[in-house]
Amino acid sequence: MLSENQESRVENNMQHSQQELTVHSDGAQRHAVTDDYKVTAQVLGLGISGRVLECYCKTTGEKCALKILYDTPKARREVELHWRASGGPHIVRILSLYENMHKGKKCLLIIMECMEGGELFSRIQARGDQAFTEREASEIMHDIGTAIEHLHYMDIAHRDVKPENLLYTTKESNATLKLTDFGFAKETTLHNSLQTPCYTPYYVAPEVLGPEKYDKSCDMWSLGVIMYILLCGFPPFYSNTGQAISPGMKQRIRLGQYEFPNPEWADVSQEAKQLIIQLLKTDPNERMTIGQFVNHPWISQSMVVPPTPLHTSRVLTEDKELWDDVKEEMTSALATMRVDYDQVKIKDLDMSNNPLLNKRRTRYAPAADEGQSTDSHNLNEAKA
């Protein structure tokens, strides 16, 4: 349940969103988008359902982002839900909408604010020798949680919360982090129980991989995975077959099997680890809600979170090539992921082949021999 202050805050945000929506409630503009915007050939990004181009408002000169979607029921749902949420905190704003013919087909053209600061992880990679701290991770998770709080209050599940969909407004140090790409978003109503398996595998909740239904709690699972990566530089679950998502990876997700290996996790606070455990519960009913998340001291009181230097920026930089491969695998899997009930024997972690951890083990083998331990966690054991 949301507190009274939370409800008031989200209601104000929602009213602002509705005001944004009423500007366009009479429908999309039907004159050519090029009457109002100069569209360039510069591709800013490739979303789930369409590419994003750079454009400039002819009146103000403002740099914006143009997303082109073929006019389908799915595209209209994406636009509707994003529009509803637009104007909320840490949500990429839609500025205007057009219905135009493009290459002989009816299209929806979405003009959005341009997120010139780039992706979340790219920003961390670019820090070089400047340490990324646990306190900074807390502040980032607070911002992401605020975006999800806004959506969940409006009964919207984003369903594809991942680092690539988290962008900064500018390259400045005080830039705002925002959530984008509503290509998989759906309303969480009794008549719409979110049964389509359409997720990015590294951030997919266990119930999506089985016959159970899923709801807003899958966004909470994604928050847990993102928080895990922010604190160490690699994901808790991984594919060891070269596939985007392997049977073994599915099994690990279903059973909630992951670790907090040293040295990356040696200095991370227990509060952070316990929060991740609450987010990565395999049973959606036991998983932390967004209200509980934003009220957790590690999230709500970032200034008292220890400014401990993390391994994250170094791991992401050293393993950049591997990380890019992981992102490519996730992208290619979006349209092909299907429920798979293959039962396989789970390898012990020491026998497995997680490329992001292999380098760490090799590099720190002497330290491990001297008695460094690995803090592991099996969620099934945690329930006992």
C-alpha positions in Angstrom: 0.0 0.0 0.0 1.1 3.5 -0.7 1.4 6.0 2.2 -0.7 9.1 2.3 2.2 11.2 1.2 3.0 8.8 -1.6 -0.6 8.8 -2.9 -0.7 12.6 -2.8 2.6 12.8 -4.7 1.6 10.3 -7.4 -1.9 11.8 -7.7 -0.3 15.2 -8.5 2.0 13.6 -11.0 -1.0 11.8 -12.6 -3.0 15.0 -12.8 -0.1 16.6 -14.6 0.1 13.7 -16.9 -3.6 13.9 -17.7 -3.2 17.6 -18.4 -0.5 16.7 -20.9 -2.8 14.1 -22.4 -5.8 16.5 -22.8 -3.6 18.7 -25.0 -3.8 15.8 -27.5 -7.1 14.3 -26.6 -8.7 15.4 -29.9 -6.3 13.1 -31.7 -3.0 13.2 -33.4 -2.1 16.0 -35.8 -2.5 14.9 -39.4 -0.5 17.5 -41.2 3.1 16.4 -42.2 5.5 16.3 -39.2 8.0 17.9 -41.5 5.9 21.1 -41.4 6.9 21.5 -37.8 10.1 19.6 -37.4 13.3 19.2 -39.4 14.0 15.4 -39.4 17.6 14.3 -39.8 18.9 10.9 -40.8 20.7 10.5 -37.4 19.4 7.4 -35.6 19.3 8.0 -31.9 18.2 4.5 -31.0 16.3 1.4 -31.9 13.3 0.7 -29.7 11.3 -2.5 -29.4 8.8 -1.4 -32.1 10.6 1.3 -34.1 13.6 3.4 -34.7 14.2 6.8 -33.1 15.5 9.7 -35.2 16.9 13.1 -34.4 14.7 16.1 -35.2 14.5 19.8 -34.5 11.5 22.0 -33.9 11.4 24.6 -36.6 9.8 27.2 -34.2 12.1 26.9 -31.2 15.1 25.0 -32.6 14.7 22.5 -29.8 16.4 19.1 -30.4 13.8 16.3 -30.1 13.5 12.6 -30.8 11.1 11.2 -33.4 9.9 7.6 -33.0 8.1 6.1 -36.0 5.6 3.3 -35.5 3.4 1.6 -38.1 -0.2 2.2 -37.1 -1.3 -1.0 -35.4 -3.3 -1.8 -32.2 -0.1 -2.6 -30.4 1.4 0.7 -31.5 -1.7 2.6 -30.4 -1.5 0.9 -27.0 2.2 1.9 -26.6 1.4 5.5 -27.5 -1.7 5.6 -25.2 0.1 4.2 -22.2 3.2 6.3 -22.7 1.1 9.4 -23.2 -0.8 8.7 -20.0 2.5 8.4 -18.1 4.2 11.3 -19.8 4.8 14.2 -17.5 5.4 11.9 -14.6 8.7 11.9 -12.7 11.5 10.2 -14.5 9.4 9.3 -17.5 10.5 10.4 -21.0 8.0 13.1 -22.1 5.9 12.9 -25.3 5.7 16.4 -26.8 3.3 15.7 -29.7 1.9 13.0 -31.9 1.3 12.8 -35.7 -0.5 10.5 -38.0 1.3 10.5 -41.3 1.8 8.2 -44.3 5.4 6.9 -44.3 6.7 4.7 -47.1 3.1 4.1 -48.2 1.9 3.0 -44.8 -0.1 4.8 -42.1 2.2 5.6 -39.2 2.2 7.1 -35.8 5.0 9.6 -35.3 5.9 10.4 -31.7 7.9 13.5 -30.9 9.7 13.0 -27.5 12.2 15.0 -25.5 15.7 14.1 -26.7 17.7 12.2 -24.1 21.2 13.5 -24.9 22.9 12.0 -21.9 22.8 8.4 -23.2 22.3 5.1 -21.5 22.7 4.5 -17.8 25.5 2.0 -18.1 27.4 4.0 -20.8 27.5 6.9 -18.4 29.0 4.7 -15.7 31.5 3.2 -18.1 32.6 6.7 -19.2 33.7 7.6 -15.6 37.2 6.1 -16.1 39.1 6.1 -12.8 36.4 8.1 -11.0 34.8 5.6 -8.5 31.1 4.8 -8.7 29.8 4.5 -5.1 27.0 2.6 -3.4 25.4 5.9 -2.5 25.2 6.8 -6.2 23.6 3.4 -6.9 21.0 4.2 -4.2 20.2 7.6 -5.8 19.8 6.0 -9.2 17.5 3.2 -7.9 15.5 5.9 -6.2 14.9 7.7 -9.5 14.0 4.4 -11.3 11.7 3.5 -8.4 9.9 6.8 -8.6 9.2 6.2 -12.3 7.8 2.7 -11.6 5.8 4.1 -8.6 4.1 6.5 -11.0 3.3 3.7 -13.5 2.0 1.2 -11.0 -0.2 3.8 -9.3 -1.8 4.3 -12.8 -2.1 0.5 -13.1 0.5 0.3 -15.9 3.2 -2.4 -16.0 6.1 -1.3 -18.1 7.3 -5.0 -18.6 10.6 -4.1 -20.1 12.5 -2.2 -17.4 16.2 -2.6 -18.3 19.3 -0.4 -18.4 19.0 0.3 -22.1 15.6 1.9 -21.5 17.0 4.2 -18.8 18.4 7.4 -20.4 19.8 10.7 -19.1 18.5 14.0 -20.2 21.9 15.6 -20.8 25.6 14.8 -20.3 25.8 17.1 -17.3 26.4 15.8 -13.9 23.0 16.9 -12.7 21.1 15.3 -15.6 17.8 13.5 -14.9 17.5 9.8 -15.4 14.3 8.8 -17.2 12.5 5.6 -18.3 11.5 5.1 -22.0 10.1 2.6 -24.5 6.6 1.5 -23.7 6.5 -1.1 -26.4 5.6 -3.9 -24.0 3.6 -1.8 -21.5 0.1 -3.0 -20.6 -2.6 -2.0 -18.2 -2.8 -4.3 -15.1 -6.5 -4.9 -14.9 -8.6 -8.0 -14.2 -9.4 -8.3 -17.9 -5.8 -8.0 -18.9 -3.6 -10.4 -16.9 -0.3 -9.9 -18.9 0.2 -13.4 -20.2 2.4 -12.8 -23.2 6.1 -13.9 -22.7 7.9 -11.0 -24.4 10.7 -10.0 -22.1 14.4 -9.4 -22.3 15.8 -12.5 -20.8 18.4 -11.0 -18.4 15.7 -9.0 -16.7 12.8 -11.6 -17.0 10.9 -12.5 -13.9 10.6 -16.3 -13.1 6.8 -16.4 -13.5 7.2 -15.2 -17.1 9.2 -18.4 -17.8 6.4 -20.7 -16.5 2.6 -21.0 -16.7 1.9 -18.5 -13.9 0.4 -15.1 -14.6 2.5 -12.0 -13.9 1.7 -8.4 -13.1 3.4 -5.3 -11.7 5.7 -7.5 -9.6 7.8 -8.3 -12.8 8.9 -4.7 -12.8 10.0 -5.2 -9.2 12.1 -8.2 -10.3 13.7 -6.0 -13.0 14.5 -3.4 -10.4 16.4 -6.1 -8.4 18.4 -7.2 -11.4 19.3 -3.6 -12.3 20.3 -2.9 -8.7 22.5 -6.0 -8.7 24.3 -4.9 -11.8 24.8 -1.3 -10.5 26.5 -2.7 -7.4 28.9 -5.0 -9.2 28.9 -4.6 -13.0 27.5 -8.0 -14.0 24.0 -9.6 -14.0 22.9 -12.2 -11.4 21.7 -14.6 -14.0 23.5 -15.6 -17.1 23.4 -17.9 -20.1 26.3 -20.3 -20.5 25.5 -21.8 -23.9 26.0 -18.7 -26.1 22.2 -18.5 -26.5 20.3 -15.4 -25.4 18.6 -17.4 -22.8 19.5 -21.0 -22.1 17.6 -23.8 -20.2 20.1 -23.5 -17.4 19.6 -19.8 -17.1 15.8 -20.3 -17.0 16.3 -22.8 -14.3 18.4 -20.5 -12.2 15.9 -17.7 -12.6 13.0 -20.0 -11.6 14.8 -21.2 -8.5 16.2 -17.8 -7.7 19.8 -19.0 -7.7 22.4 -16.3 -7.7 25.4 -15.2 -5.7 27.1 -12.2 -4.2 30.6 -13.2 -5.1 33.8 -11.5 -3.7 35.6 -9.3 -4.3 32.9 -7.3 -6.1 30.4 -7.7 -3.2 32.9 -7.7 -0.3 32.2 -4.1 0.7 28.6 -3.7 -0.4 26.3 -3.2 2.6 24.0 -5.9 4.0 21.1 -3.5 3.6 21.6 -3.4 -0.2 22.0 -7.2 -0.4 18.8 -7.7 1.6 16.9 -5.3 -0.6 17.9 -7.3 -3.7 16.8 -10.5 -2.0 13.4 -9.0 -1.4 13.2 -7.9 -5.1 14.3 -11.2 -6.5 11.8 -13.4 -4.7 10.6 -16.2 -7.1 7.1 -16.0 -5.8 5.5 -12.7 -7.0 3.3 -12.6 -4.0 6.3 -12.5 -1.7 8.2 -9.9 -3.8 8.5 -6.4 -2.5 5.9 -3.9 -3.9 6.9 -0.5 -5.3 5.5 1.2 -2.1 7.7 -0.9 0.1 10.7 -0.3 -2.3 10.5 3.5 -2.3 10.1 3.5 1.5 13.1 1.3 2.1 15.8 3.2 4.0 18.4 2.3 1.3 16.2 4.0 -1.2 14.5 6.8 0.7 17.6 7.9 2.7 20.3 7.9 0.1 22.4 10.4 2.0 23.0 7.9 4.8 24.0 5.1 2.4 27.7 4.6 2.7 29.7 6.2 -0.2 31.6 2.9 -0.6 33.6 2.7 -3.9 32.3 -0.1 -6.0 33.9 -2.3 -8.7 31.1 -1.5 -11.1 32.7 1.0 -13.4 35.9 -1.0 -13.7 34.0 -4.3 -14.4 31.8 -2.6 -17.0 34.9 -1.0 -18.7 37.1 -4.1 -18.6 34.3 -6.4 -19.8 32.8 -3.8 -22.3 33.0 -6.2 -25.2 31.3 -9.0 -23.3 28.7 -6.6 -22.0 27.9 -5.4 -25.5 27.5 -9.1 -26.5 25.0 -9.5 -23.7 23.0 -6.5 -24.8 23.0 -7.8 -28.4 21.7 -11.2 -27.2 19.0 -9.5 -25.2 17.9 -7.4 -28.2 17.8 -10.4 -30.6 15.8 -12.4 -28.0 13.0 -9.9 -27.6 11.0 -11.2 -30.6 11.8 -14.9 -30.2 11.6 -15.6 -26.5 9.1 -18.3 -25.7 8.1 -20.3 -22.7 10.4 -23.3 -22.5 9.9 -26.0 -19.9 13.2 -27.9 -20.5 14.4 -29.4 -17.3 18.2 -29.4 -17.1 20.7 -30.1 -14.3 22.0 -26.9 -12.9 25.8 -26.7 -13.0 27.6 -25.6 -9.8 28.8 -22.1 -10.2 32.5 -23.2 -10.2 31.7 -25.5 -13.1 29.6 -23.0 -15.0 30.8 -20.6 -17.7 29.7 -17.0 -16.8 32.2 -14.9 -18.9 31.6 -11.8 -16.8 32.7 -13.7 -13.7 35.5 -15.8 -15.2 37.8 -12.8 -15.6 37.1 -11.8 -12.0 37.9 -15.3 -10.7 41.2 -15.5 -12.6 42.3 -12.1 -11.6 41.5 -12.6 -7.9 42.4 -16.3 -7.5 45.3 -15.6 -5.1 43.1 -13.6 -2.8 40.5 -16.3 -2.8 43.2 -18.9 -1.9 44.0 -16.7 1.1 40.6 -17.2 2.6 38.2 -14.9 0.7 34.7 -16.3 0.8 31.8 -16.0 -1.5 28.5 -14.7 -0.1 25.9 -16.9 -2.0 22.2 -16.9 -1.9 19.5 -19.4 -2.9 16.0 -17.9 -2.6 14.4 -21.3 -2.0 16.7 -21.7 1.0 15.7 -18.2 2.2 12.1 -19.1 2.3 12.8 -22.0 4.7 
